[in-house]
Amino acid sequence: MQDQRGLSNGVQVTLLFPLAFGVLLLTLQWAMVSWAGATALAAAQDGARSAAAINGSAPAGQSTALAAADNGSLLGLDVTVTRTADRTTVTVSGLAPSVLPGFTSRVSKNAQVPTERLTGP
């Protein structure tokens, strides 16, 4: 006589598949947000270095950051550059692509470096 305890294989798959699929989607979403954050930080750092150079400018930093962030990991990209005599700050922000319906994640990273300048003796 067969043991009748437990769920049948079909019922087990029906109950566990949505759970496994949900975990997969959450993992993919986490990866997309992480990728967007890493891209935003790298772009902000590149833009800040470009804008802070002796012959640099805010528009040069902005174009460098936009070029560095152009890999598809950020949607609605926004770059803000502030260059003063002492510090240059670049902020890169945008939305991470979503694999979960109704999920949006805004990513914003900034980089701050000293502005290069010539000083007298």
Secondary structure, 3 states (H helix, E strand, C coil): CCCCCCCCHHHHHHHHHHHHHHHHHHHHHHHHHHHHHHHHHHHHHHHHHHHHCCCCCHHHHHHHHHHHCCCCCCEEEEEEEEECCCEEEEEEEEEECCCCCCCCEEEEEEEEEECCCCCCC
